[in-house]
Amino acid sequence: MLHRKSSGSCRRYARLVLLSFCFVCLLPAILSAQSAGPSPSPAPTLIVQIRCKPGTADRWQDAFEKEILPSIQEVIKSDTGITKFTYLEAVLPAAPFDFVLIFQVKTLGALDVKRPWPHYVALARRVGEARAAQIVAEMAGCEEDVKVTVMRTFDMKP
């Protein structure tokens, strides 16, 4: 009986030593995989959701791609506020929006003062105030609802 107790405790001790060895060997690898570098800094992001009136989405998109998209690209190149831009088009008709514009900006300080949405500001810089007002009026006639959300995005490396 004494022999069985000592062999059981030897097995437990061997398991403990093996577990401790695995823990000591694998823990540094697990920790270094989780902390692969400095934490990403958040970037201020504006998300503009646009719902068009029935039958006007194509007209809105044509005007956007012809007039506003080049304006946004110029602003990104000039490095004066917008750092990244993406726009999405809804594929399914049941979506709550027709287009989503995603602006990554340097700072949200521009929101302290009441002013037009970022894509309209970029347009005014490119074509001038009078022409921009005309284009905006045409596009606003197509828009049924516009929602703007302020968020932070994080650039994560895989």
Rosetta blueprint (number, residue, H / E / L):
1 M L
2 L H
3 H H
4 R H
5 K H
6 S H
7 S H
8 G H
9 S H
10 C H
11 R H
12 R H
13 Y H
14 A H
15 R H
16 L H
17 V H
18 L H
19 L H
20 S H
21 F H
22 C H
23 F H
24 V H
25 C H
26 L H
27 L H
28 P H
29 A H
30 I H
31 L H
32 S H
33 A H
34 Q H
35 S L
36 A L
37 G L
38 P L
39 S L
40 P L
41 S L
42 P E
43 A E
44 P E
45 T E
46 L E
47 I E
48 V E
49 Q E
50 I E
51 R E
52 C E
53 K L
54 P L
55 G L
56 T L
57 A H
58 D H
59 R H
60 W H
61 Q H
62 D H
63 A H
64 F H
65 E H
66 K H
67 E H
68 I H
69 L H
70 P H
71 S H
72 I H
73 Q H
74 E H
75 V H
76 I H
77 K H
78 S H
79 D L
80 T L
81 G L
82 I E
83 T E
84 K E
85 F E
86 T E
87 Y E
88 L E
89 E E
90 A L
91 V L
92 L L
93 P L
94 A L
95 A L
96 P L
97 F L
98 D L
99 F E
100 V E
101 L E
102 I E
103 F E
104 Q E
105 V E
106 K L
107 T L
108 L L
109 G H
110 A H
111 L H
112 D H
113 V L
114 K L
115 R L
116 P L
117 W L
118 P H
119 H H
120 Y H
121 V H
122 A H
123 L H
124 A H
125 R H
126 R H
127 V H
128 G L
129 E H
130 A H
131 R H
132 A H
133 A H
134 Q H
135 I H
136 V H
137 A H
138 E H
139 M H
140 A H
141 G L
142 C L
143 E E
144 E E
145 D E
146 V E
147 K E
148 V E
149 T E
150 V E
151 M E
152 R E
153 T E
154 F E
155 D L
156 M L
157 K L
158 P L
